Amino acid sequence: MTASSTRAGRPHAAWALPGVLFFSVFAVAPMVLAFYLSFTEWNGLGDPRPVGLANWQRLLDDPRLTQSLWLTALLTVTSWAFQTVVSLLLGVWAAGRQRNRAVLSAIFFVPFLLSSTAIALLFFALLDPNFGIIQQDTLGSSSGAFLAIVFVGGWQFIPFHTLLYQGGARQIPEVLHQAAAIDGAGRYRRFFSITLPQLRNTMATSGVLMVVGSLTYFETVLILTQGGPGTDTAILPYLMYEAGFKSYDFGYASAVASFLVATATGLSLLLVRMTGFGAMRSTREGM
Amino acid sequence: MGSTTSSEGGRTFSRRWVLGAGATTLLTTGVTACGSGGGSGSGGDTLTALVYGDDAVKVQEKAVARFNGSAAAKSAKGTVKLQKVPGTEYPAKLRTAMGSPNAPDVLFNWGGGSIKAYREADQLVDLTDTIKGDPVLKDGFLPSVLAAGGLDGRNYGIPMRGMQPVILFYNKSVFTEHKLQPPTTWDQLLDINAKLKKAGITPFALGGSDIWPELMWLEYLVDRIGGPEVFERIKNGDASGWGDPAVLKAAQYVRDLIDDGAFGKGFSSVSYVNGGAPAVFAQGKAAMHLMGSWEYSTQLGKFPEFAKNNLGWAAFPEIEGGSGDVRNVVGNPTNYWSVNARTRNKDAAIAFLKDCASEAYAKDLVANGDIPTTSNAAGLLDAAPNPEFARFQYEMVEQAPAFTLSWDQAVDPSVQTPMLTEINKLFVGQSTPSRFVSALQGLR
């Protein structure tokens, strides 16, 4: 440790330089450029032509934006409900100490380690109406395609959230359960009166991650449905991809991208505030 | 708190950064997709040729080797280096490369709408006069194929791969079993459908989740009902051309087929690319398959027994009262080489393109299972893996009064995606034929 850093009582600011540099070059600069491009018309050839607010005007008039916002909201809520219920139950169960649970937990975790692309390709094959496990036109119907996306997303991310809940549940002091048991509380009573309230912060953490994750959901939609049938699963990130890399309309795609940045940032700030996620309050008050 | 929000924030942005950065880095650095472009300087220029990197690229590799050692290369003082780009990434890579300082000198494309933006940006050499003034190029290729790669009657490309007409394939054993003949008229087709359905067989395999196999139906129907002029108008940027009665009628025919169960129930969840539709067809669950000529090699790879013994082929049937010639063909006439207007050695580039008209080049294509679009190809077809199928294809294209380029390749990329979406809506029943027409008329 150098003299200067000890004097300040904390690491020197220069240590942050590489991080800040990478962050600026690979994150901030492209974002600023995308924002700039949203005020231009550009097909990838020649120079971008400034068009003022035209792309933004078009974005706000685009019926597909309304549809995709609604879809994104629906996807977020449905995924959150599905993933939270399943991973909470699995996590609390897996928090037990028996040997087989540890092994099973490890197996549960496997889907999270696979790439989204591989998972989407796998489920696409499984959903084939002629050779798959469900021989119906699942991806050809609006509700079927939507539920397939929710399910595949859940299948991939539930293991991760299960792990969070398992960790959270293991942190709950055993004495609480013991005291309640002496008072005559049964299994269900203890779950609703002790486990659930004690997992408040875990739920907030996992909830924020789920919401933010659904906003940026992309590969599964690209491979499973390509936004279809029709435009029934065309969520915001897919809309952006289509405008940019299929229609070569980079100005409009940048407007969608900037809109997505603003929405996601706003939403996660709101969530942080509402859930007290950042407050780091102790769950053990009064203990 | 600080650390918690920033790590969570990082998660928030990562996806957008990757995609957003993709778009913006084009502007800043012009991603060097094509590596070292320009010439090395020593004893002539090294030209870069950007090509779609699939199995057929072997033919172009041989052409490059042949050209680089030839007298033509010496007199033009240039050699060619091939830059292969894998599969579906090709159009996006080409767009990136052409916007950068390291643009390729010669570029692979699909003609039509796929080169429109480049033409408008003055990035392509107009080859019309070169072709007219050069006997090798002028008489070297089938006229319908040469014309299909151009825009507004001007040529910007030289044919360089096999032809890919869309063909009505059928399962011979299913047809024999039910005593059927491949349809030559629409009424016959409907009659066959009814018989097949009674027997519990889906009449047509369709990879609807890819959408472009659905497009093939509309392409042929519009051509048979209204003739090739209908799409020709649309291709040249006249969106009101979608209002032609032939488009509405074709859409109604499609709707009737679907309501009639011609494609089975789950066609929207079936893909061509992952092998779903070819498997349904090869296993006799579906009796016919409207598909590009590559269906033959697909089946040969996946179900060789079926491809050799039971795969039959026919032209798309005639429609009574329609004004389109029954000999007309849709599909991909072929692929083309175009020359970048900024190339440092135009003479060498054109000298290289002339190799595509040579007999050696055509022979390489035939050996690879492709049907060349050169006028002398007929004599080489006996060497093809399946001469009978090769000759059928060649004659089909040679005798075609018109060869309409696949719509998704012919229109502007900005129209392509919404067009495919509308077609998908029509097939899944989210749209009606009349709403389909008015939605397409609204595309710009």
HADDOCK unambig.tbl for C-alpha pairs under 7 A between the chains (distance, minus, plus):
assign (segid A and resid 27 and name CA) (segid B and resid 17 and name CA) 5.98 0.50 0.50
assign (segid A and resid 30 and name CA) (segid B and resid 20 and name CA) 6.60 0.50 0.50
assign (segid A and resid 30 and name CA) (segid B and resid 21 and name CA) 4.99 0.50 0.50
assign (segid A and resid 30 and name CA) (segid B and resid 24 and name CA) 5.75 0.50 0.50
assign (segid A and resid 31 and name CA) (segid B and resid 20 and name CA) 6.81 0.50 0.50
assign (segid A and resid 33 and name CA) (segid B and resid 24 and name CA) 5.98 0.50 0.50
assign (segid A and resid 34 and name CA) (segid B and resid 20 and name CA) 6.39 0.50 0.50
assign (segid A and resid 34 and name CA) (segid B and resid 24 and name CA) 5.91 0.50 0.50
assign (segid A and resid 44 and name CA) (segid B and resid 95 and name CA) 6.35 0.50 0.50
assign (segid A and resid 44 and name CA) (segid B and resid 96 and name CA) 6.65 0.50 0.50
assign (segid A and resid 44 and name CA) (segid B and resid 99 and name CA) 6.12 0.50 0.50
assign (segid A and resid 45 and name CA) (segid B and resid 98 and name CA) 6.84 0.50 0.50
assign (segid A and resid 45 and name CA) (segid B and resid 99 and name CA) 4.69 0.50 0.50
assign (segid A and resid 46 and name CA) (segid B and resid 99 and name CA) 6.24 0.50 0.50
assign (segid A and resid 128 and name CA) (segid B and resid 269 and name CA) 6.02 0.50 0.50
assign (segid A and resid 128 and name CA) (segid B and resid 270 and name CA) 6.04 0.50 0.50
assign (segid A and resid 129 and name CA) (segid B and resid 266 and name CA) 5.61 0.50 0.50
assign (segid A and resid 129 and name CA) (segid B and resid 269 and name CA) 6.43 0.50 0.50
assign (segid A and resid 129 and name CA) (segid B and resid 270 and name CA) 6.87 0.50 0.50
assign (segid A and resid 136 and name CA) (segid B and resid 266 and name CA) 6.06 0.50 0.50
assign (segid A and resid 137 and name CA) (segid B and resid 265 and name CA) 6.69 0.50 0.50
assign (segid A and resid 137 and name CA) (segid B and resid 266 and name CA) 4.15 0.50 0.50
assign (segid A and resid 137 and name CA) (segid B and resid 268 and name CA) 6.69 0.50 0.50
assign (segid A and resid 137 and name CA) (segid B and resid 269 and name CA) 5.70 0.50 0.50
assign (segid A and resid 138 and name CA) (segid B and resid 269 and name CA) 6.66 0.50 0.50
assign (segid A and resid 139 and name CA) (segid B and resid 268 and name CA) 6.68 0.50 0.50
assign (segid A and resid 139 and name CA) (segid B and resid 269 and name CA) 5.12 0.50 0.50
assign (segid A and resid 140 and name CA) (segid B and resid 266 and name CA) 6.98 0.50 0.50
assign (segid A and resid 140 and name CA) (segid B and resid 268 and name CA) 4.58 0.50 0.50
assign (segid A and resid 140 and name CA) (segid B and resid 269 and name CA) 5.45 0.50 0.50
assign (segid A and resid 140 and name CA) (segid B and resid 428 and name CA) 6.80 0.50 0.50
assign (segid A and resid 212 and name CA) (segid B and resid 12 and name CA) 5.86 0.50 0.50
assign (segid A and resid 216 and name CA) (segid B and resid 15 and name CA) 6.18 0.50 0.50
assign (segid A and resid 229 and name CA) (segid B and resid 424 and name CA) 6.78 0.50 0.50
assign (segid A and resid 229 and name CA) (segid B and resid 425 and name CA) 6.77 0.50 0.50
assign (segid A and resid 229 and name CA) (segid B and resid 428 and name CA) 6.73 0.50 0.50
assign (segid A and resid 230 and name CA) (segid B and resid 421 and name CA) 5.58 0.50 0.50
assign (segid A and resid 230 and name CA) (segid B and resid 422 and name CA) 6.90 0.50 0.50
assign (segid A and resid 230 and name CA) (segid B and resid 424 and name CA) 5.52 0.50 0.50
assign (segid A and resid 230 and name CA) (segid B and resid 425 and name CA) 4.55 0.50 0.50
assign (segid A and resid 245 and name CA) (segid B and resid 92 and name CA) 6.53 0.50 0.50
assign (segid A and resid 246 and name CA) (segid B and resid 413 and name CA) 6.79 0.50 0.50
assign (segid A and resid 246 and name CA) (segid B and resid 417 and name CA) 6.82 0.50 0.50
assign (segid A and resid 247 and name CA) (segid B and resid 413 and name CA) 4.87 0.50 0.50
assign (segid A and resid 247 and name CA) (segid B and resid 414 and name CA) 4.28 0.50 0.50
assign (segid A and resid 247 and name CA) (segid B and resid 417 and name CA) 6.61 0.50 0.50
assign (segid A and resid 248 and name CA) (segid B and resid 413 and name CA) 6.95 0.50 0.50
assign (segid A and resid 248 and name CA) (segid B and resid 414 and name CA) 6.86 0.50 0.50
assign (segid A and resid 250 and name CA) (segid B and resid 23 and name CA) 6.75 0.50 0.50
assign (segid A and resid 257 and name CA) (segid B and resid 20 and name CA) 6.70 0.50 0.50
assign (segid A and resid 278 and name CA) (segid B and resid 1 and name CA) 5.22 0.50 0.50
assign (segid A and resid 278 and name CA) (segid B and resid 4 and name CA) 6.73 0.50 0.50
assign (segid A and resid 278 and name CA) (segid B and resid 5 and name CA) 6.95 0.50 0.50
assign (segid A and resid 279 and name CA) (segid B and resid 1 and name CA) 6.64 0.50 0.50
